[in-house]
Amino acid sequence: MQVRELNSQDAETYYELRLEALLTNPDAFITTYEQERQKPNPIKQTAERLESDISRTFGLFSDQSLCGTVTLFREMHPKFSHKAKVVAMYITPDQRRKGGAELLLKELIAFSRGINLEILQLSVVTDNHPAKYLYEKVGFESYGTEKKAIKLPERYLDEELMALHL
């Protein structure tokens, strides 16, 4: 398995994996599959997002195929510029529990240290135990729970707030 930063050349592949993620694990993402499909010019928008100055997306590859992603969003306000959010983590079901997710996060953490970030933050649905275990394994610690963080048509989901101090 290999990890590298994605760029505009990866837009179509990334977009297809994003759709898969939204279908496979809808509770893990705020955006829905339907919302993503309705975007005008999704490949162009994705390419632009992959070249953004405020975010970096890393891809996990197995046999030249994109099988996982994670995105880092930097805070732009000067008083928050020491922090960034980790979002949109996804590993294809056939690649889970093989070490790729940890490899992907370690690359993101190394990159974050290299650009002098001090704190990485993320939120994870409280009943997503495999994801919480992974984040703890690479050093994230819980600092709170947001009750009813996500409202679905039939229920609410709580989110655990986690941080890694670099």
MARMARBA-752394 format. One record per residue (C-alpha): residue in three letters; x, z, y; residue number from 0. Coordinates in steps of 0.1 Angstrom, whole numbers, m for minus. Last residue first. Layout:
+-----+-------+-------+-------+-----+
!   r !    c1 !    c3 !    c2 !   k !
+-----+-------+-------+-------+-----+
! ALA !     X !     Z !     Y ! NUM !
...
+-----+-------+-------+-------+-----+
REM end
This chain:
+-----+-------+-------+-------+-----+
!   r !    c1 !    c3 !    c2 !   k !
+-----+-------+-------+-------+-----+
! LEU !    15 !   177 !   176 ! 165 !
! HIS !   m15 !   200 !   177 ! 164 !
! LEU !   m41 !   186 !   152 ! 163 !
! ALA !   m77 !   192 !   161 ! 162 !
! MET !  m110 !   195 !   142 ! 161 !
! LEU !  m147 !   197 !   153 ! 160 !
! GLU !  m171 !   200 !   123 ! 159 !
! GLU !  m202 !   180 !   128 ! 158 !
! ASP !  m238 !   190 !   120 ! 157 !
! LEU !  m263 !   163 !   109 ! 156 !
! TYR !  m300 !   162 !   118 ! 155 !
! ARG !  m329 !   149 !    98 ! 154 !
! GLU !  m356 !   123 !    92 ! 153 !
! PRO !  m349 !    96 !   119 ! 152 !
! LEU !  m313 !   106 !   123 ! 151 !
! LYS !  m300 !   128 !   150 ! 150 !
! ILE !  m263 !   135 !   151 ! 149 !
! ALA !  m246 !   166 !   165 ! 148 !
! LYS !  m274 !   189 !   153 ! 147 !
! LYS !  m250 !   219 !   154 ! 146 !
! GLU !  m215 !   212 !   167 ! 145 !
! THR !  m191 !   232 !   147 ! 144 !
! GLY !  m159 !   247 !   159 ! 143 !
! TYR !  m121 !   248 !   159 ! 142 !
! SER !  m113 !   234 !   125 ! 141 !
! GLU !   m77 !   226 !   118 ! 140 !
! PHE !   m60 !   192 !   113 ! 139 !
! GLY !   m26 !   193 !    94 ! 138 !
! VAL !   m24 !   163 !    71 ! 137 !
! LYS !   m41 !   182 !    42 ! 136 !
! GLU !   m68 !   195 !    66 ! 135 !
! TYR !   m79 !   160 !    75 ! 134 !
! LEU !   m80 !   150 !    38 ! 133 !
! TYR !  m100 !   181 !    28 ! 132 !
! LYS !  m125 !   174 !    56 ! 131 !
! ALA !  m129 !   138 !    45 ! 130 !
! PRO !  m135 !   149 !     9 ! 129 !
! HIS !  m160 !   176 !    20 ! 128 !
! ASN !  m183 !   153 !    41 ! 127 !
! ASP !  m210 !   180 !    43 ! 126 !
! THR !  m199 !   191 !    78 ! 125 !
! VAL !  m200 !   155 !    93 ! 124 !
! VAL !  m165 !   150 !   107 ! 123 !
! SER !  m153 !   153 !   143 ! 122 !
! LEU !  m118 !   143 !   155 ! 121 !
! GLN !   m91 !   155 !   179 ! 120 !
! LEU !   m54 !   147 !   182 ! 119 !
! ILE !   m34 !   169 !   206 ! 118 !
! GLU !     0 !   165 !   222 ! 117 !
! LEU !     4 !   128 !   227 ! 116 !
! ASN !    40 !   118 !   235 ! 115 !
! ILE !    37 !    81 !   227 ! 114 !
! GLY !    59 !    85 !   196 ! 113 !
! ARG !    40 !   116 !   185 ! 112 !
! SER !     8 !    95 !   184 ! 111 !
! PHE !    25 !    67 !   164 ! 110 !
! ALA !    37 !    93 !   139 ! 109 !
! ILE !     1 !   107 !   137 ! 108 !
! LEU !   m14 !    73 !   132 ! 107 !
! GLU !    11 !    65 !   104 ! 106 !
! LYS !     4 !    98 !    88 ! 105 !
! LEU !   m34 !    91 !    90 ! 104 !
! LEU !   m30 !    57 !    72 ! 103 !
! LEU !    m7 !    72 !    45 ! 102 !
! GLU !   m33 !   100 !    39 ! 101 !
! ALA !   m60 !    75 !    35 ! 100 !
! GLY !   m39 !    54 !    12 !  99 !
! GLY !   m32 !    82 !   m13 !  98 !
! LYS !   m51 !    68 !   m42 !  97 !
! ARG !   m82 !    90 !   m39 !  96 !
! ARG !  m102 !    61 !   m24 !  95 !
! GLN !   m91 !    25 !   m28 !  94 !
! ASP !  m122 !    13 !   m48 !  93 !
! PRO !  m145 !    29 !   m23 !  92 !
! THR !  m130 !    11 !     7 !  91 !
! ILE !  m113 !    35 !    31 !  90 !
! TYR !  m128 !    43 !    65 !  89 !
! MET !  m118 !    63 !    96 !  88 !
! ALA !  m138 !    51 !   126 !  87 !
! VAL !  m124 !    77 !   150 !  86 !
! VAL !   m93 !    98 !   159 !  85 !
! LYS !   m96 !   110 !   195 !  84 !
! ALA !   m67 !   114 !   219 !  83 !
! LYS !   m52 !   141 !   240 !  82 !
! HIS !   m23 !   145 !   265 !  81 !
! SER !   m41 !   122 !   289 !  80 !
! PHE !   m69 !   148 !   295 !  79 !
! LYS !   m59 !   159 !   330 !  78 !
! PRO !   m48 !   123 !   339 !  77 !
! HIS !   m82 !   109 !   328 !  76 !
! MET !   m75 !    81 !   303 !  75 !
! GLU !   m81 !    99 !   270 !  74 !
! ARG !   m65 !    78 !   242 !  73 !
! PHE !   m87 !    65 !   214 !  72 !
! LEU !   m70 !    62 !   180 !  71 !
! THR !   m87 !    41 !   153 !  70 !
! VAL !   m86 !    43 !   115 !  69 !
! THR !   m88 !    16 !    89 !  68 !
! GLY !   m89 !     9 !    52 !  67 !
! CYS !   m89 !   m18 !    26 !  66 !
! LEU !   m75 !   m48 !    44 !  65 !
! SER !   m62 !   m72 !    17 !  64 !
! GLN !   m26 !   m83 !    14 !  63 !
! ASP !   m23 !   m67 !   m21 !  62 !
! SER !   m34 !   m33 !    m7 !  61 !
! PHE !   m35 !   m30 !    31 !  60 !
! LEU !   m43 !     0 !    53 !  59 !
! GLY !   m51 !    m9 !    89 !  58 !
! PHE !   m43 !     9 !   121 !  57 !
! THR !   m64 !     6 !   152 !  56 !
! ARG !   m50 !    15 !   186 !  55 !
! SER !   m71 !    24 !   217 !  54 !
! ILE !   m67 !    27 !   254 !  53 !
! ASP !   m46 !    m4 !   261 !  52 !
! SER !   m71 !   m27 !   243 !  51 !
! GLU !   m58 !   m55 !   220 !  50 !
! LEU !   m79 !   m45 !   190 !  49 !
! ARG !  m109 !   m41 !   213 !  48 !
! GLU !  m105 !   m77 !   226 !  47 !
! ALA !  m104 !   m91 !   190 !  46 !
! THR !  m135 !   m70 !   181 !  45 !
! GLN !  m154 !   m84 !   211 !  44 !
! LYS !  m144 !  m120 !   202 !  43 !
! ILE !  m154 !  m114 !   165 !  42 !
! PRO !  m187 !   m98 !   176 !  41 !
! ASN !  m197 !  m127 !   199 !  40 !
! PRO !  m231 !  m111 !   208 !  39 !
! LYS !  m237 !   m77 !   191 !  38 !
! GLN !  m267 !   m76 !   169 !  37 !
! ARG !  m248 !   m71 !   136 !  36 !
! GLU !  m231 !   m39 !   149 !  35 !
! GLN !  m265 !   m24 !   159 !  34 !
! GLU !  m280 !   m32 !   125 !  33 !
! TYR !  m251 !   m17 !   106 !  32 !
! THR !  m255 !    15 !   127 !  31 !
! THR !  m231 !    29 !   152 !  30 !
! ILE !  m227 !    67 !   150 !  29 !
! PHE !  m206 !    66 !   118 !  28 !
! ALA !  m202 !    89 !    88 !  27 !
! ASP !  m240 !    89 !    80 !  26 !
! PRO !  m240 !    52 !    73 !  25 !
! ASN !  m213 !    53 !    46 !  24 !
! THR !  m214 !    21 !    26 !  23 !
! LEU !  m234 !     0 !    50 !  22 !
! LEU !  m215 !    10 !    81 !  21 !
! ALA !  m182 !     8 !    63 !  20 !
! GLU !  m190 !   m27 !    49 !  19 !
! LEU !  m198 !   m39 !    85 !  18 !
! ARG !  m165 !   m24 !    97 !  17 !
! LEU !  m147 !   m42 !    68 !  16 !
! GLU !  m162 !   m75 !    80 !  15 !
! TYR !  m152 !   m68 !   116 !  14 !
! TYR !  m116 !   m59 !   105 !  13 !
! THR !  m112 !   m92 !    87 !  12 !
! GLU !  m125 !  m112 !   116 !  11 !
! ALA !  m105 !   m93 !   142 !  10 !
! ASP !   m71 !   m93 !   124 !   9 !
! GLN !   m55 !  m119 !   146 !   8 !
! SER !   m65 !   m97 !   176 !   7 !
! ASN !   m42 !   m70 !   165 !   6 !
! LEU !   m40 !   m43 !   138 !   5 !
! GLU !   m13 !   m17 !   136 !   4 !
! ARG !     3 !   m15 !   102 !   3 !
! VAL !     0 !     4 !    69 !   2 !
! GLN !    11 !    m8 !    35 !   1 !
! MET !     0 !     0 !     0 !   0 !
+-----+-------+-------+-------+-----+
REM end
